[in-house]
Amino acid sequence: MEPRPRSFYVLTAFFILFLVFLYGPTLTIGILSFQGPGGGLTFPMRGVSLHWFRDLFEQQAVGDIWGSFSRSLVLGLMVMVTTVVVSVMGGLAFRKRFAGATVLFYLIITALVIPSILVSLGVGLIWSQSGLPVHWSTSGFGAQLTWTLPFGLLIMFAVFNRFDQSYEEAARDLGASPWQVVRHVVLPIIAPSLIGVALFGFTLSYDEFARTLLTSGSYNTLPLEIFGMTTNVTTPVLFALGTLTTVFSLLVILVFLLIVWLLQRHRAQQGSDAGQGMV
């Protein structure tokens, strides 16, 4: 067996340091959240217990943790559904050249490079100057779409660029209408990508801070509530909240991955049944 080159060990060490840098803060928060009742915000730990997790479910002296969580959850679902629908429609539209397509494409991409706080300020000003109430479900919803839609559209552009149109042609030859082609051919094929867009839309919305800061009105989303708690909460209950939100985010990702796996398994089963039918 040939010895590994020195570059292999250098790259391995660099990758390990990268993982420590990436996940170290999250693990630290998770560890500190299991302190005893007398615990603080730093090491060393003072006992081990679930005290601060229980404290989250009791009446809080400050903050609206569960109200902000429910708002973030609803807003994330709204953004997710809208992002998926508009991204699919945009991906289908950009399959053919039309007047202004290039300009529209660059306008979509521009939303990604504009500082988020400026987008939040602009959307908030438009709503307030128009006499509309600034609220997380209206102006906050619109501000977050400027962040999620470009990602969803870019994914759909990539998907349709490598989409084999012979499947659609075969369906049309068999008498399928345009809607039937989309429903029974296109959507089932791109379903895993749609789940990816949905995951992008939900997680980006659930985690968004800057674009919601000036557009949420009087009611905070969860990131804004956590930011507010950092200024007046000096107990590990803040770490316990961070640990629970991290676990929730991981569960969301696992659910989406499970859905993708079930879709792929169902498709493989259908292919196997079709092959046996032909035999």
Residue pairs with C-beta under 8 A, 6 or more apart in sequence:
26 242
26 246
29 239
29 242
29 243
29 246
30 239
30 242
30 243
30 246
31 45
32 39
32 41
32 42
32 43
32 45
32 236
32 239
33 52
33 53
33 236
33 239
33 240
33 242
33 243
34 45
34 48
34 49
34 50
34 52
35 45
35 46
35 47
35 48
35 49
35 51
35 52
35 236
36 45
36 46
36 47
36 48
36 49
36 51
37 47
37 49
37 51
38 46
38 47
39 45
39 46
39 47
39 51
39 52
39 235
39 236
40 46
40 234
40 235
40 236
41 234
41 235
41 236
41 238
41 239
52 235
52 236
52 237
52 239
52 240
53 240
53 243
53 244
55 235
55 237
55 240
56 65
56 237
56 240
56 241
56 244
62 229
62 232
62 233
63 225
63 228
63 229
63 233
64 220
64 225
65 222
65 225
65 241
67 219
68 219
68 220
68 221
68 222
68 224
68 225
69 222
69 245
71 136
71 219
71 220
71 221
71 222
72 205
72 206
72 221
72 222
72 223
73 206
74 137
75 136
75 137
75 140
75 141
75 144
75 205
75 206
75 221
76 201
76 202
76 203
76 205
76 206
77 202
78 137
78 141
78 205
79 141
79 144
79 145
79 148
79 201
79 202
79 204
79 205
80 198
80 201
80 202
80 205
81 198
81 201
82 141
82 145
82 149
82 201
83 145
83 148
83 149
83 151
83 152
83 197
83 198
83 200
83 201
84 152
84 194
84 197
84 198
84 201
86 149
86 152
86 153
87 149
87 152
87 153
87 155
87 156
87 197
88 156
88 187
88 190
88 194
90 153
90 156
91 153
91 156
91 157
91 159
91 160
92 160
92 182
92 186
94 101
94 105
94 157
94 160
95 160
108 149
108 150
108 153
109 150
109 154
111 119
111 146
111 147
111 149
111 150
112 147
112 150
112 151
115 210
116 147
116 208
116 210
116 211
117 210
117 211
117 213
117 214
119 143
119 146
119 147
119 210
119 211
120 143
120 210
120 211
120 212
120 213
120 214
120 215
121 214
123 139
123 142
123 143
123 146
123 211
123 214
123 215
124 134
124 139
124 143
124 214
124 215
126 139
127 133
127 134
127 138
127 139
127 215
128 134
132 138
132 139
133 217
134 214
134 215
134 216
134 217
135 216
135 217
135 219
136 212
136 215
136 216
136 217
136 219
136 221
139 215
139 216
139 217
140 211
140 212
140 215
140 216
140 217
140 221
142 215
143 211
143 212
143 215
144 204
144 205
144 208
144 211
144 212
146 211
147 204
147 205
147 208
147 211
148 200
148 201
148 204
148 205
151 197
151 200
151 201
151 204
152 197
152 200
152 201
155 193
155 196
155 197
155 200
156 190
156 193
156 197
159 190
159 193
160 190
163 186
163 189
163 190
167 185
167 186
167 189
168 181
168 185
168 186
171 180
171 181
171 184
171 185
172 181
176 184
176 185
187 194
188 267
191 263
192 260
192 263
192 264
195 256
195 259
195 260
195 263
196 256
196 260
198 256
199 252
199 253
199 256
202 252
203 249
203 252
203 253
206 222
206 249
206 252
207 223
207 249
208 221
208 223
209 223
209 224
209 227
212 221
212 223
212 224
213 224
216 224
220 228
222 245
226 238
226 241
226 242
226 245
229 238
229 241
230 238
